[in-house]
Every structure is written in structure tokens, then in C-alpha cells.
Amino acid sequence: MTTRTRILTGITTTGTPHLGNYAGAIRPAILASQDANADSFYFLADYHALIKCDDPQRIQRSRMEIAATWLAGGLDVNRVTFYRQSDIPEIPELTWLLTCVAAKGLLNRAHAYKASVDKNVETGEDPDAGITMGLYSYPVLMAADILMFNAHKVPVGRDQIQHVEMARDIGQRFNHLFGNGKEFFTMPEALIEESVATLPGLDGRKMSKSYDNTIPLFTSAKDMKDAISRIVTDSRAPGEAKDPDNSHLFTLYQAFASKAQEEEFRAELKQGLGWGEAKSRLFQLLDGQLSEARERYHALMSRPSDMEDLLLIGAKKARAVAAPFLAELREAVGLRSFVEQAAAPVAAKKKAAKAARFVSFREDDGSFRFRLLAADGEQLLLSRHFADGKAAGAVTKQLQNGDALDVRPEALSFSVWLDGAAVADSAEFADEASRDAAIAALRVALTPIED
């Protein structure tokens, strides 16, 4: 049977989805989910949003917009597990378990933290000014998102590869400390669509809400056209050859075009296509691909209760995986029930009982006998003589049926009786304490195993 590849990704709910989100994460994730061999988990990363945003209204609006974007983009909730991160209480608990094994030195190297420190140093501030533990620990929360569902592939932008690698490091550390030979966590791999891993924004930098250079995904056709008109280009006039490989506009076109469209556009730019006409071509391409999805998006935004119902169903599916797995992880780190812990010695005794065994043999005089051996091979009993093997077997069966044993001490040894007759004897011991310990061991060895 072929193992299905589990794919997981999410988008932080701090803003309106833009073309970069769609091309870099949403579109490849939706395409991957349509593979019959894919088991896909997609989520709204609203806990992550709290790291970046302290505006509750903005976060709530963004959660709705991003949910509608996934659904309008073609995500089939019957094929995937689609949920809000904040609906899965097992994720913050796993985050803490992982925090307790994550090396501070590893988190010190996280790009987002280092960038914030560098910015503070450049402006003469304390290196950690304004840096919260949320920002510092961001990679651990992301590791919990990934490891909770043992994702094989994680579609991410190129700037997020480090976080997938850190999830591997943290997961390996947990496995090493608590696995006792078991691999709790699958080691995830980043999945990147090379041509569109990171899209440029209007100013040529990475398209990001932080830079205010985005093209909103499902804005009106007019607003999209206006945004495209603001894309920064060089000063080459119509008729002058353009360099597609150094054009942000061409990179955007390439992310949505077929190979044939891309080659045609490349050739036209080299032949002197004006930037104004090139921007018009980009708008036509995008509007042609996104207009139907745009209509679905606005219909969904007008029916928030429908999206709520779908997300609650997704949360139930996700927790069906997360809850039993977290229980297993809690057990591994020692967060165990006192009742189960108290029962452990009894369980150990039952294992010992299961390991004890009867060994039958025939004497030279033709009689049949048996020995009862402990798990370590020590002889606990040697039977009396029986006329035939059937009689000896009946006695061993009776000794194992769970009835109270009739054990009779005799000086420094003891015998076992059934139906008023002695059927087996012990060896002779050095003292009464040794004899009594052997009687206790015998009772444990003959305790029936319960399923």
C-alpha cells in the first residue's frame, strides 16, 4: 500500500492576501492537495498573527479574508483538513514541550530575530528593544504546527526554509531525548515552486505587507489595474529593448503565465514593447485567471457563518489526529496518570508471570514430570511422578487456572497441593526468608495474565 504524503502549510492572519501569498503558498498548496496521494493540512496561522499585530479587528478581518481566499482559490474541504490554528489547543501545549528541548542558540540564529536585533543596533537601541518572546520563539510555534501532524512536505516561501529546518532540529532533539528508540516526529521537508517562491512587489522588493508594496489578490479589477500601473520599471522608452531577466514586471508575469505566454512576452520585451503596454498585458493575464475566483471570494465574505461551520468541521478532523498524539507525547515526557503509574508494578508482575514456563520431561523409569521455570530460568517447582503425560499436563493446566494455590511450607522447603495430594516440591533453601520469597515468586509466576 502506498503511503500518502502529508502536506501542511498556513498563512499568518495579519493582512489581506496578495499575489505573493497566492503564488508562493496558496496556489501550490491547493494544487498539491488535488493529488490522490496527498493528505493535506492547511490552516489559518492566527496564533502567529498575535506576534506581529496587536489590533484585534485587523486580525479578525484577516482571518475571514484568508479563509475566503483559500476556499475561493479552489480548496476542497472534503479532501483536506482545513482549520484555524487557534481551534487546536494541542498546538500551544506541544509548543511548550518543544520549547523545553529547543536550544537557545538555535533560536538566536532565526532570521526574524536577528533582523530585529540588527535594526536595533543600527539605530543605537538596546539589541532586544521591542522584541517579544513571541517573536523570539516564533520558530518553536511553527515547529509545533508542522510536527503535530507529522507533515512530510511544507510548502513555504524561500525565506521560510530556515523554519522548516529548525523544526527538523527540534523534532530530532525530542526524538533523541524521549523516543527510547521510537521516532515520534517525521522529519519535514520544505516544498518550493522554484519559479515563484518569492514574488517582487511594486517596488521590486519582496512583496510584503511590511513594505506596503503588495497587489491585493481579490481587489476589484480597477484597483488591481491601478496597483499594476505603479510597478517600478526602468526608463527605457517604447521601442527600446528591455531586459526581461532584470524586470520585476516580467517576474510577476512569469509566475502566472504558461510557458508559451512567458516566451512570447519575453520576446516582445526584447523587441521594445513599452512598459505601459507590458503592464496592460500583466493585468489582462491576472484578471483572466482570477476574475471567477474573485466573485467566489466576495460571495463567501458575505456569508461568514458558512465559513465558520467549515472551519469547525476542519478543527474536529485535526483534533482527531492531534489529541491522541499529544497524549502519547505527554506519556513520553513523564506527564502520566498517577493511577496508571501505580498500576505499573502490577503490570511488571504480569509480564514476569507470562515469562514463566512449564517444561515437561520423561524419567528413565517411564514416569512423567515437569519443572516450573522462572523468567530467568530458575527452577521454582519440580513435580512428583505421574503415570502418563496426560496426567502431568492436567496438573500444569490446573496450576495456571487462577485458583488460590495451596502451598505448604515444610522446614526450609515447600510443596504445592491439589485435591488433597502433593503434586510438586521446591528446592531446599538456606533459611526461612529465602523460602518465603520463593513462595511469593511462585504466586506471581502463576498469576493469570489479564487482557
KOLKEMI-112020 format. One record per residue: residue in one letter; x, y, z of N, C-alpha, C in turn. Coordinates in steps of 0.001 Angstrom, whole numbers, plus 500000, padded with zeros to 6 digits. Layout:
% residues N
aXYZXYZXYZ...
END
This chain:
% residues 451
m500846498810500000500000500000500000500885501244500000t500600502213499121501385503431499015501053504376500169t502079504903500842501880505849501926501573507219501342r500511507846501833500146509177501348501092510217501939t501464511173501113502346512249501554501524513308502260r501881513611503503501146514630504248501772515993503975i500933516924503533501368518277503183500695519261504133l501471520211504656500912521183505595501457522573505321t500557523551505347501005524938505252499935525844505827g500330527064506136499391528048506676499838529452506350i498926530417506531499241531820506275498877532630507507t499794533503507924499567534353509081498447535353508798t497528535476509746496329536287509519496512537713510028t497332538473509311497559539870509707497225540860508605g496799540391507450496510541338506378495681540695505282t495439541463504250494674540992503103495583540187502179p495160539003501772496002538183500891496371538913499601h497618538731499194498092539385497974498643538349497002l499073538818495858499548537910494810500710537050495285g501579537627496110502721536865496607502287535687497470n501297535913498347500758534814499162500190533723498266y499456534141497263498773533187496388499766532354495589a500706533034494936501656532320494082502676531526494880g503070532051496043504128531399496809503661530300497725a502373530344498159501915529357499136500557528759498800i499558529613498568498195529103498427498027528264497168r498441528792496030498245528057494766498984526720494743p500288526681495066500948525364495050500355524398496070a499872524929497210499277524049498210497971523452497721i497144524264497074495866523768496551496107522746495445l497064523019494581497391522052493520497877520738494122a498716520833495140499246519620495778498128518814496431s497116519502496970496030518807497664495171517979496720q495245518266495434494431517534494454495060516206494048d496268515974494505496954514703494254496315513618495119a495937512512494511495282511427495256496187510866496342n497491511025496193498434510503497191498777511519498279a498087512689498256498370513739499229497338513717500353d497816513938501567496964514092502743497261515490503275s496383516447502973496726517858503133496105518499504370f496929519274505096496504520042506260496842521509506001y495810522362505966496006523787505701495319524600506797f495989525654507265495442526345508430495661527853508377l494828528541509155494959529975509360495861530168510570a497015530744510373498024530854511436497735532075512303d496625532004513070496210533181513823496963533356515144y497547532290515695498446532490516843499698533257516402h500190532940515235501348533673514703501024535154514527a499760535435514177499369536823513951499555537674515198l499374537086516377499494537844517619500912538339517853i501874537690517215503268538119517340503477539451516629k502773539613515514503028540755514633502019541884514785c500861541590515356499774542566515315499046542610516646d498774543829517143498008543966518383496667544654518132d496187544548516890494892545128516508493883543989516332p493016543751517322492078542622517235491171542674516002q490731543866515633489840543978514474490555543571513185r491803543956513079492574543603511881492777542088511798i493077541482512930493283540030512936491999539301512566q490870539733513145489607539071512833489250539219511349r489434540416510816489137540646509396490042539790508517s491313539725508877492263538953508079491933537467508104r491504536951509267491144535533509350490035535210508347m489039536096508280487945535878507333488429535962505892e489251536967505609489729537162504235490579535985503768i491414535490504650492292534387504244491507533088504107a490540532861504992489690531676504845488951531719503510a488389532871503190487655533017501927488586532849500731t489829533296500879490795533170499775491100531712499473w491362530931500502491630529503500280490447528823499589l489257529110500092488066528450499551487776528927498134a487894530227497895487654530756496545488707530263495567g489922530007496077491007529539495214490864528091494790g489860527391495343489601526026494896489909524948495908l490171525305497170490450524284498176489177523475498451d489288522168498324488161521265498544488240520745499980v487359521247500850487437520891502274487070519430502527n486482518772501542486183517348501694487411516476501464r488413517050500833489646516304500540490763516622501524v490649517738502229491746518212503070491248518462504496t492193518767505397491863519223506745492193520711506804f491143521541506911491276522999506844490789523569508175y491658524281508897491331524660510264492035525944510671r491549526526511765492239527645512402493199527099513445q494386527624513453495397527213514431494857527347515854s494139528417516138493662528688517491492537527761517930d491991526965517035490963525986517396491559524654517846i492892524553517836493571523300518185494389523524519454p493805523291520659494552523576521902495789522709522073e495863521604521353497055520752521464498303521440520909i498128522411519998499291523062519385500073523906520400p499433524786521186500247525512522188500854524590523245e500185523481523572500780522565524546502018521887523959l501930521475522700503109520900522062504215521943521941t503837523193521694504831524267521614505660524321522890w504998524161524055505753524197525304506670522980525443l506157521810525073507017520616525148508261520809524287l508081521399523109509218521611522208510119522743522701t509518523762523319510317524859523876511314524321524901c510896523297525635511748522742526688512913521924526150v512934521652524856514079520947524268514785521785523205a514177522924522817514782523767521776515972524533522343a517087524494521646518298525184522109518174526688521888k518530527473522892518501528928522750519419529380521621g520565528705521499521485529060520421520852528911519042l519990527890518892519290527700517621518354528868517356l517594529274518365516650530380518190517377531709517990n518565531832518559519349533064518354519658533291516877r519678532193516111520053532290514692518857532498513769a517651532580514330516459532762513497516536534105512763h516210534087511484516361535294510654515572536482511194a514299536255511583513460537363512020514023538011513287y514489537191514212515064537722515450516358538486515150k517225537889514349518498538544514023518268539871513310a517275539903512412516996541152511682516535542243512644s515711541875513631515237542858514601516385543374515469v517276542464515872518437542865516674519332543804515866d519604543422514620520469544250513765519892545649513575k518579545719513408517934547026513224518079547879514478n517930547253515649518097547999516904519530548508517060v520495547656516735521898548052516859522211549224515920e521673549155514702521921550231513723521404551576514211t520302551547514954519706552809515418520148553179516828g521116552423517373521638552753518692520776552315519846e519795551462519582518915550950520648519542549739521341d518960549361522479519321548092523097519024546982522091p519907545983521956519703544953520931518329544287520973d517748544140522162516468543443522280515291544393522477a515476545637522212514395546617522381513189546233521507g512032546174522131510804545908521379510622544479520919i511558543592521254511464542190520811510746541371521875t509649540778521496508865539968522436509336538513522406m508931537768523420509220536333523418508433535636522310g507321536231521914506574535664520798507411535654519529l508048536792519236508906536871518053510096535923518190y510706535917519370511893535083519575511561533594519440s510397533205519964510017531789519973509186531382518763y508996532287517834508201532008516627508568530675515972p509861530341515828510193529072515169509698527835515924v509549527938517245509077526785518009507590526558517754l506821527658517701505399527526517378505223526959515980m506047527406515044505957526861513689506350525381513674a507330525020514467507718523613514567506558522782515098a505834523322516083504681522601516631503593522428515579d503353523464514771502376523356513681502707522180512764i503985522065512434504437521061511470504503519673512088l505105519589513279505356518290513904504092517670514500m503130518506514892501894517967515450501231516990514490f501317517299513192500651516460512202501641515654511357n502917515632511790503942514842511122503923515029509611a503982516300509218503963516637507798505250516177507118h505108515627505904506273515252505103506787516453504303k505845517237503754506200518371502900505521519632503426v506266520747503411505725522017503887505949523069502808p504909523416502031505072524466501022505325525817501689v506462526425501400506823527701502024507546528571501010g507606529874501324508467530760500563509916530489500916r510814530939500056512233530663500287512713531226501624d512116532332502069512543532943503323512105532134504545q511248531126504335510774530305505450511482528946505537i512403528685504632513088527390504646513762527150505993q514364528200506560515067528040507832514139527499508917h512880527933508912511965527486509964511639526000509825v511576525507508600511353524071508416512579523297508896e513755523820508602514985523169509069515062523174510594m514614524261511221514625524328512679513613523343513276a512486523164512587511510522164513037512139520772513038r512941520496512024513649519210511973514600519074513169d515364520127513426516332520082514525515635519837515866i514539520556516091513824520430517361513167519059517467g512572518588516367511949517267516367512956516154516611q514125516267516003515175515266516213515629515263517667r515733516441518262516154516532519659515141515842520569f513848516077520317512805515437521122512862513919520951n512980513474519706513071512030519457514236511412520219h515366512117520205516569511590520860516385511497522371l515767512530522960515629512570524414514559511629524946f513449511521524216512290510817524760511808509627523932g512421509421522770511903508375521894512178506969522371n513292506781523085513670505439523539513608504447522372g514175504891521250514183504046520057513031504311519109k512047505103519558510886505406518717511027506790518114e510677506942516848510700508237516176509301508829516247f509060509703517226507739510313517353507424511207516156f508427511989515738508192513004514719508825512628513384t508058512831512328508572512722510963509402513965510667m510486513810509928511320514958509580510770515641508322p510272516884508450509634517564507309510642518108506307e510162518316505092510976518929504038510230520128503469a510964521199503175510358522373502554510043522063501091l508884522538500645508459522342499264508328523714498616i509159523963497599509198525286496974508992525154495472e508102525980494926507949526072493479508978527103493019e510054526622492441511230527463492221510932528787491518s510079528768490511509883529970489704509109531057490430v508353530692491477507524531707492135507683531674493652a508813531206494110508990531074495556508791532411496260t509333533489495708509169534821496288508898535816495165l507727536456495209507381537417494159507821538822494555p508257539621493585508594541014493886507321541847494009g507399542883494848506286543801494979506397544960493998l505592545990494226505557547133493303506906547830493196d507708547785494274508989548498494273510176547578493995g509918546299493709510996545373493400511471544556494584r511188545027495801511498544210496967510476543083497080k510743542140497977509793541048498185508400541620498457m507394541054497790506032541513498018505651541183499448s505373542209500235505116542014501653504272543150502202k503374542820503102502568543856503766503477544810504523s504604544285505011505536545123505776506093546264504932y506243546039503634506804547052502737505720547890502048d504461547545502304503343548253501666503522548301500148n503896547162499571504162547115498126503396545975497449t502263545607498044501542544426497568500501544747496508i500105543712495785498954543772494881497905542843495492p496839543406496094495824542557496718495265541548495723l495037540329496214494658539230495326493270539399494740f492289539683495596490903539738495129490308541133495257t491153542145495067490658543502494984489877543668493682s489205544770493505488439544978492273489377545047491072a488828544813489891489640544859488672490289546233488524k489531547293488847490072548647488729491251548848489681d491084548407490944492168548591491913493399547772491538m493172546578490973494319545771490551495062546459489405k494307547013488476494930547703487339495733548908487820d495177549639488781495877550804489326497164550385490035a497107549273490802498289548801491500499376548399490518i498998547678489458499973547242488448500629548440487774s499879549506487598500439550704486947501544551337487779r501602551018489078502620551606489961503874550736490073i503933549616489348505135548776489379506322549575488848v507413549559489602508605550318489213509306549625488044t509605550409486997510336549894485834511503550836485544d512347550453484588513456551348484233512957552419483259s513871553259482789513485554430481977513498554158480478r513628552921480073513689552638478632512345552903477962a512408553624476880511196554064476182510647552957475281p509401553103474830508863552151473849509776552078472625g510022550885472145510917550671471019512307550264471438e512684550604472673513987550185473183513880548769473764a514898547963473530514903546589474053514914546593475569k514112545718476159514045545577477619514739544260478020d515222544210479266515871543004479776514887542259480687p514210541227480190513210540531480997513770539977482300d515000539476482285515561538830483463515858539801484603n515845541098484308516030542107485355514798542993485508s513646542428485129512400543175485198511478542550486239h511089543336487247510155542842488262508800542532487635l508429543336486653507149543113485986507131541761485275f508231541427484617508305540140483924508254538978484920t508901539144486075508877538085487086507447537805487541l506663538872487715505259538706488094504479538006486978y504695538415485754504001537807484615504350536316484522q505604536023484690506114534655484578505445533726485592a505118534262486773504536533443487836503133532961487503f502461533601486562501077533247486246500890532794484797a501931532891484001501809532581482574502161531136482275s501629530644481158502084529349480650503470529549480047k504131528450479722505469528567479140505427529317477816a504399529044477028504273529708475721504034531203475905q503164531577476860502899533001477118504156533702477622e504895533012478472506118533580479019507126533870477910e507322532907476995508302533089475921507876534202474965e506584534283474701506082535345473812506296536710474443f506017536833475730506177538108476430507654538495476506r508500537516476749509944537761476783510423538338475446a509992537708474383510416538153473041509931539572472759e508687539871473144508143541213472882508888542285473669l509264541968474900510033542937475678511391543199475027k512030542160474559513328542324473905513203543129472616q512013543048472005511787543771470750511317545202470973g511191545611472257510885547013472525509479547304473006l508722546301473447507376546541473971507435547595475065g506562548594475011506558549670476007506092549165477365w506584549839478411506226549403479758504729549553480020g504124550575479484502690550768479679501894549601479105e502249549187477894501572548056477273501895546759478025a503131546645478511503516545452479266502682545328480545k502437546456481200501610546436482404500171546061482060s499696546510480926498356546148480489498251544643480228r499300544070479637499327542617479389499289541848480708l500035542344481710500042541674483013498652541726483643f497992542887483548496646542992484108495695542013483416q495745541948482092494849541048481358495078539587481769l496335539223481942496653537846482351496061537544483728l496306538447484687495841538219486051494318538258486147d493703539218485494492247539340485564491577538115484942g492166537608483866491608536419483216491657535197484120q492703535096484913492859533930485797492109534060487113l491895535297487580491382535480488932489948535989489016s489337536362487902488016537003487978486948536085488585e486924534814488175485907533904488719486145533653490201a487392533455490582487719533256491994487381534513492804r487542535682492198487212536935492882485723536976493234e484888536531492309483443536504492571483111535540493716r483742534370493715483509533404494791483958533982496131y485068534680496126485603535283497340484594536250497961h484065537154497172483130538152497715481828537506498176a481419536431497517480221535710497974480471535080499343l481651534506499536481998533902500825482094534951501932m482680536080501624482815537139502624481453537654503093s480431537494502258479086537930502639478357536875503477r478971535669503623478343534583504380479349534014505391p479758534788506385480786534314507329480376533065508107s479073532875508358478644531691509125478949530399508375d478911530445507043479238529253506253480710528882506448m481566529900506433482994529631506637483257529121508057e482540529684509045482704529239510426482382527755510553d481291527325509941480892525911510014481967525012509405l482507525424508268483530524615507600484797524508508452l485165525611509095486385525604509910486213524773511177l485034524767511754484801523942512945484831522456512596i484329522114511429484430520726510964485904520357510774g486668521280510184488100521040509990488839520882511306a488461521687512313489111521591513623488841520233514257k487632519735514090487298518418514641488153517332513995k488350517426512678489205516459511981490648516561512457a491116517798512624492509517996513042492735517476514462r491785517742515357491954517305516746491856515787516893a491163515152515950491109513686515986492497513093515797v493378513842515132494776513429514969495623513936516135a495409515214516501496293515870517468496121515352518896a494877515128519331494642514776520740495294513457521141p495091512359520393495752511116520804497270511179520678f497764511945519691499213512054519531499826512821520698l499159513904521118499678514664522250499657513821523525a498634512988523690498585512105524851499801511174524872e500204510716523702501379509857523583502652510632523946l502729511889523515503901512708523813503968513062525298r502821513339525903502783513604527347503301512393528116e502888511229527699503352509991528329504866509874528202a505372510224527017506810510079526764507651510964527670v507173512193527951507980513117528753507748512952530254g506807512074530640506594511810532060505360512433532651l504515513086531811503267513665532316502193512586532275r502262511676533254501445510463533227500447510449534370s499418509665534210498418509469535252499038508779536462f498721509268537670499199508603538882498625507197538997v497382507035538555496732505727538650497457504716537774e497758505117536547498466504219535635499869503926536155q500486504942536777501838504743537312501818503745538469a500753503834539332500651502913540451500416501492539978a499765501362538827499481500031538304500685499401537622a501729500207537382502884499712536635503556498506537289p503759498487538645504385497303539245503569496035539033v502215496177539073501365495023538822501561494522537401a501628495486536479501846495111535083503176494391534924a504187494862535663505504494219535585505431492785536079k504633492573537165504489491221537683503797490320536668k502817490896535975502106490090534980503031489701533836k503928490620533490504903490280532456505795489133532923a506181489183534211507017488114534747506272486795534725a504953486888535042504159485667535033504100485077533637k503958485970532680503864485489531306505165484814530871a506283485277531458507575484745531038507872483383531679a507217483090532827507447481773533474506897480668532574r507523479472532630507092478423531706507247477040532347f506392476125531895506481474720532314507286473936531293v508129473068531780508916472194530912508650470745531331s508076469952530425507765468544530729508905467634530277f509072466506530983510106465547530572509717464148531098r510399463143530592510123461754530974511354461157531639e511118460542532787512212459925533522512565458557532907d513734458015533316514184456718532798513225455580533165d512498455779534285511576454714534693510234454774533958g510100455737533015508874455845532230507857456803532780s508077457329533996507128458294534562507319459675533919f506295460507534107506334461867533539506410462894534662r507195463952534430507330465025535412507392466370534681f507337467442535443507520468780534849508269469685535823r508889470703535264509510471767536052508787473075535739l508666473941536734508202475321536502509429476218536631l509772476900535503510956477758535476510547479228535465a511247480049536237511021481495536223511570482095534932a511327483407534737511772484072533511513272483970533316d514031483956534433515492483892534333516022482458534291g515084481477534235515493480081534146515598479369535484e515411480113536578515493479488537902514329478508538087q514614477348538664513565476356538895512760476727540133l511444476907539942510566477223541054509938475966541659l509620474994540810508985473747541260509498472564540451l509521471407541099509751470139540411508601469214540805s507917468683539826506722467896540127507064466511540679r506048465903541262506130464496541626506023463662540343h506071462338540458505992461462539284504532461216538893f504279461171537550502948460872537031503042459675536091a501970458908536070501975457676535260502019457965533776d501426459064533351501429459363531916501481460885531703g501777461271530473501908462681530144500605463442530263k499480462762530023498180463418530107497905463888531531a498232463031532518498025463395533924498908464569534317a500159464575533865501068465686534166500548466986533544g500051466904532286499523468083531610498298468652532305a497447467768532833496252468228533537496633469019534781v497693468583535465498133469289536665498682470671536299t499519470762535255500056472072534864498932473021534465k497926472504533802496794473336533398496042473847534615q495857472963535607495141473339536819495915474389537617l497240474283537617498056475269538329497955476668537712q497607476735536423497554478016535713496157478609535620n495157477955536248493787478422536045493386479577536955g494276480011537829493987481174538650493425480876540019d493164479622540331492667479298541668493749479555542716a493295479774543949494250480013545042495172478800545214l496453479080545323497428477998545472497456477473546905d497534476167547027497698475535548336499183475220548484v499901476137549105501352475994549286501614475688550757r502337474617551000502569474185552384504072474165552684p504514475101553529505930475103553929506272473856554738e507479473368554501507971472193555229509441472443555543a509680472888556797511039473258557198511571474330556243l512666474037555473513259475034554578512878474801553112s511764474143552889511249473946551527509732474074551581f509093473846550475507630473852550462507139472923549358s505860472573549425505234471743548391503910472376547986v503443472015546804502173472515546278501209471337546210w499981471590546704498984470528546783497783470845545906l497223469787545312495975469880544554495081468713544966d493837469018545277492856467969545610493358467019546695g494033467594547721494466466804548862495724466005548657a496434466212547524497672465457547281498773466414546850a499994466142547312501148466948546906501496466632545457v501643467682544625501931467451543215503316467969542814a503919468870543618505228469419543249505925469954544482d507254470050544381508058470485545526509079471530545089s509509472314546070510576473275545808511910472649546163a512962473394545887514286473003546381514370473378547857e515448473025548508515651473405549911516409474728549950f515971475642550835516548476986550887517447477139552111a518257478172552102519214478402553185518524478823554468d517412479541554342516699479998555539515228480210555194e514455480526556207513022480678556013512695481905555155a513480482967555270513232484179554475513373483870552985s514396483113552623514575482732551223513418481854550751r512993480940551641511872480078551290510604480903551041d510322481863551932509104482674551796509157483560550544a510347484054550218510498484858548991510212484001547766a510643482741547807510396481839546687508915481532546544i508214481413547679506765481182547626506070482385546977a506510483606547352505928484817546747506192484846545248a507405484490544839507744484473543411506892483453542659l506630482315543315505795481290542697504379481809542467r503829482493543454502466483015543304502387484023542160v503405484884542047503443485849540931503528485119539602a504381484103539541504580483374538276503315482684537805l502450482306538758501221481580538382499996482484538380t500212483819538453499093484749538336498667484831536870p497406484617536579496964484638535158497149486032534550i497462486055533279497578487318532546496201487760532125e495856489034532429494562489587532010494755490409530753d493837490302529844493919491079528595493551492532528875
END
